[in-house]
Amino acid sequence: MRNKRVRSLAIVFSASAVAIVVGAGAYAFGSVGTAAAQRDRAVTGAGTTGESAAPGPAASPTRSTAVSPPSRRTTTPQQSTVPDPTTAPPAPADCQGGERQREVESALAKIDEYEAVTVDGVQTAADCALIKKFQSRYGISPAKGMAGPTTANVARRIATSMSAEEQAKCSVSGPALTICVDLTQQTAWAVRDGAVVWGPTVVRTGMAGGYQTPNGTYRIFGRNKREWSVPYKVWLPYWQAFNGGIGFHETTTYLHDSFGSHGCVNLLHSDAVSLWNLSTVGTTVKVFGRRPGT
């Protein structure tokens, strides 16, 4: 009887030992599985929140990649120092857009030196500066950057006169300098060897009532830096005659008024000087088109 009790106790002890060993093994394998599962979740989550993974090409499926655990440090997002290209500084208070803003922008975009203007109908500081520059160059007063009717009219005429279609109306050939006077656009330019070497710029020609500047091909026959006009009792700076008493000269009044000359081709001061320095006696002058209203 005693021997049976001893054997029973031995069996119990053996079973307990097996249970302890099996339990310990199960715990060990369970820890490894849990750790592996955690690593898998870390790999899967990397790059989905953007917190700790930089964007880039996906990792190769044939090679394991060690992934660091996400940082627990709280970071403050930094604002970008790169300016937004769609945002432009607003126009200053004393240079707001005018009633012809988009029209002026569209014309300036076709003219050298002013093509940087943005055609959107919205005045910005950059637009204001370009419009002021244009107004100053072409004698428009006041040159404050506001896109009004005079600025729009002048810009359109200059842009049109820069087109190949308009310039072809002068039909210039040969190496000699030719001055083209476009009565329709009230502009002028000079061509040599097929290239424009002066202008286009604005002019004012003869008004209605018998003072129209006549069409034709002429040559400069007389020049004087300061010519006295007998009938109109006024000095004519940088005078260059090409048809009787009709010639080029610096304007003595505001070029952009609604009237015209008595037949001469009036020029802004800077244009009169540059044309004087470019041309000479014998230079060909071609006058074509018709001034509106005449």
GIFENVEN-V879658 format. One line per field, one symbol per residue. ss: DSSP state (H for helix, E for strand, - for the rest). phi: phi as a letter, one per 20 degrees, with the letter a starting at -180 (. if undefined). A space follows every 50 residues. Layout:
ss = ???
phi = ???
This chain:
ss = -HHHHHHHHHHHHHHHHHHHHHHHHHHHHHHHHHHHHHHHHHHHH----- ---------------------------------------E---------- HHHHHHHH---------------EHHHHHHHHHHHHH-----------HH HHHHHHHHHHH--HHHHHHH-------EEEEE----EEEEEE--EEEEEE EE-E-E---------EEEE--EEEEEEEE----EEEEEEEEEE--EEEEE ----------E---EEE-HHHHHHHHHH-----EEEEE------
phi = .fffffffffffffffffffffffffffffffffffffffffffffnedm fcdefrfffffecfcfcffgfefeddgeffeefffedcgfffgebefdfd gfffgffffedgncfffeebmdfcffggfffffffffdmeceedneeeff fffffffffffefffffffelebneffceddeffelcbbccblmcfdbmf ceccdfefnndffffqdccfcbcbfbdeeffdlbfdflfcecbmedaeaf fdcffefeebeepfdecfgffffffgfeebfoffcddbnbfgnd
